[in-house]
Amino acid sequence: MVTQVRPPRPDEMSAYYRVLPFANGLPSWEPENAAWHGGSEPWPPQRPPANTQRLEQLAEADINDASFHPVATFVDGMCVGASATISFAVTAPGGGTVRMAGVTATGVIATHRRRGYLRRMMQAMFDAALDRREPLAMLSASEGSIYGRFGFSPATYRTRWELARHEAALRPAEPDPGTLELVGATQAKQAWPKVHADVRACRVGELAPLPGRWDGLSDDTDGTNGPLRYLVHRDRHGEADGIANFRLPWSPTEDNAGTLVVEALEAANSTAYRALWSLLIDFDLTKSIVAPGRPRDEPLRWMLTNPRAMRVTRQTDNLWARVLDVPTALTQRTYLKHGELTFTIDDDQMCPANNGTWHLGTDEAAVTCVPTDKAADLTITLSALSSLYFGGMSAQQLACAGHIVPHADGALGKLTQMFRTDPEPHNSFGF
Ligand SMILES: CC(C)(COP(=O)(O)OP(=O)(O)OC[C@H]1O[C@@H](n2cnc3c(N)ncnc32)[C@H](O)[C@@H]1OP(=O)(O)O)[C@@H](O)C(=O)NCCC(=O)NCCS
C-alpha cells in the first residue's frame, strides 16, 4: 500500500472534492424552533449535497485561487482525505494584521478513518503555512474533541440573542447627524467592503475578506426565508459607516411569526451602530428580533433601558486559534500593559521550534520575544497561549484548568494584564 500526503495536482482536484461528501453525513435535522445552527441564518434552508457539476465548478475555482492551498491523502492513487488552508490576514490586538492559515474543508472518507491521515495532513499544512510565513492557523471546529490535540483552542465566541420588541426601548442619546437608507443588493455590495474595512481596522479577530466576499448578496427570495434586506447608515458627509443584512422570514408557527432576523450588522462607530439597531429593534409589524452571530460583548445591551431584555439563547466557541510560530506571532500584536514575562512551552510536538523558555518584553518602542535562560514566570500549553493570543479568553480560567502553571508570584496577573483585549475579539464571518 502506497500512502502519499501532498497537494493534489490540478487534474486531481475533482477527486479531492469528492472526499467531503463521503466523509460528512447529511446535514443533521434540527427542529426549526431550536433556531440554531453554525451559519448566520436563524435556521438553515434545506440544501442538497453538491452535485457532480457543482464539485467540478469548485475544483476549477480553487485551481485558480492563489490563496487556497489544498492537501490530500492518496492511498494507492485513490484520494481518501482532503483538507485545505486559505491564506488570510486577521486583525491582531493593536490593530495590525497577522498572516493566518485558515484550515477548512477537512474530511477523511468513512472507510479510511482513524489511520492517522488527518494528523499527517495537518502536519503538512502547518509546515507549508510556516514556509509561507504564516505564524497562526485558525479554524471552526465541527466537533470540539478533534482539534485540541493539534494545538487549536477556542479564541472567539459567537452569541445568539433574542429581544422582544415591546421590551426593546433604547436609552436617550444625542440626535444622529447621519441618515438611514434601505437599499438593494447592488448598493449593499458597494457599502459592505468599506464598512468592514473600517471595522476590522479596530476590531481584533476580524478577517480581511477574500475577493468576491459579498458577490452573493441578492434581492431574490431564499425559499421561506424571504429576501435579504439591507439597511445602510451614512455619516453627515454621506459616507457609509454602518450596514445591516436582515430578513423577515415566513414562519410555520405562531410563536416565531413576526421575527426580524439580523444576519449581519457592522458599524464603524457607535452613532451608526445605535442608529441601525434603533430601527431594527422597532420595526413595525414585528414582535421580536433574533441575531444569531453576534459578539459576546454586544454593546446594544448597555443601550437598552432594560439590559435583561436581551436574552442570550445560545453561545458557542467560534474560531479556534493555533500559534505556529511563537516569536513571530507574539511580536505582531501589541499588549494592553507594557512589561516583561518569561514563559515555558514544552508540549508542541508539531511545531517543535516553539518549545523552550521565551522572554516577552514590551515597551513604547517595540515588542520582543526571544529565547532566554532565565527562570520562567510560568509554564503554558501551546493551546492555552493560542487561546490567549487574541485577548478574549481568561488566563485565570486556563490556569484553573491546569493549562497554565505559574512559578512566580503575580505571574498570572501579569499575563492577564498584558494579553487582554477590550472589546473582545470577534469574527463577523468565518471560512
Ligand atoms: C474528523 C476526521 C477528519 C478525522 O480524520 P482521521 O484521519 O480519522 O483522523 P486521524 O486518524 O488522523 O486521527 C487523529 C486523532 O484525532 C482523533 N479523532 C479523529 N476523529 C475524531 C473525532 N471525530 N472525535 C474525536 N477524536 C477524533 C483520533 O482518535 C486521533 O487521536 P490520537 O492522535 O490521539 O490517536 C474524519 O474522521 C472525518 O472526516 N470525519 C467526518 C467529517 C468531519 O467531521 N470533518 C471535520 C470537519 S471540521
The ligand as a Gaussian input file, in Angstrom:
#p B3LYP/6-31G(d) Opt

LIG

0 1
 C      -12.658000      14.032000      11.633000
 C      -11.816000      13.336000      10.568000
 C      -11.348000      14.371000       9.551000
 C      -10.595000      12.711000      11.267000
 O       -9.759000      12.108000      10.291000
 P       -8.912000      10.800000      10.636000
 O       -7.965000      10.570000       9.522000
 O       -9.825000       9.728000      11.026000
 O       -8.108000      11.299000      11.929000
 P       -6.729000      10.675000      12.454000
 O       -6.752000       9.201000      12.256000
 O       -5.579000      11.421000      11.884000
 O       -6.864000      10.979000      13.957000
 C       -6.097000      11.928000      14.633000
 C       -6.539000      11.937000      16.057000
 O       -7.854000      12.514000      16.152000
 C       -8.759000      11.590000      16.789000
 N      -10.049000      11.771000      16.141000
 C      -10.303000      11.665000      14.847000
 N      -11.604000      11.920000      14.607000
 C      -12.171000      12.182000      15.798000
 C      -13.492000      12.500000      16.212000
 N      -14.482000      12.626000      15.335000
 N      -13.712000      12.741000      17.523000
 C      -12.706000      12.621000      18.417000
 N      -11.420000      12.303000      18.075000
 C      -11.168000      12.102000      16.783000
 C       -8.140000      10.241000      16.565000
 O       -8.555000       9.327000      17.547000
 C       -6.646000      10.533000      16.664000
 O       -6.279000      10.660000      18.011000
 P       -4.766000      10.387000      18.515000
 O       -3.869000      11.295000      17.735000
 O       -4.836000      10.709000      19.963000
 O       -4.535000       8.931000      18.211000
 C      -12.604000      12.217000       9.848000
 O      -12.984000      11.268000      10.767000
 C      -13.849000      12.753000       9.150000
 O      -13.757000      13.102000       8.005000
 N      -14.996000      12.816000       9.830000
 C      -16.236000      13.285000       9.230000
 C      -16.158000      14.709000       8.717000
 C      -15.727000      15.694000       9.752000
 O      -16.131000      15.626000      10.889000
 N      -14.853000      16.604000       9.343000
 C      -14.384000      17.650000      10.179000
 C      -14.703000      18.904000       9.508000
 S      -14.188000      20.280000      10.508000

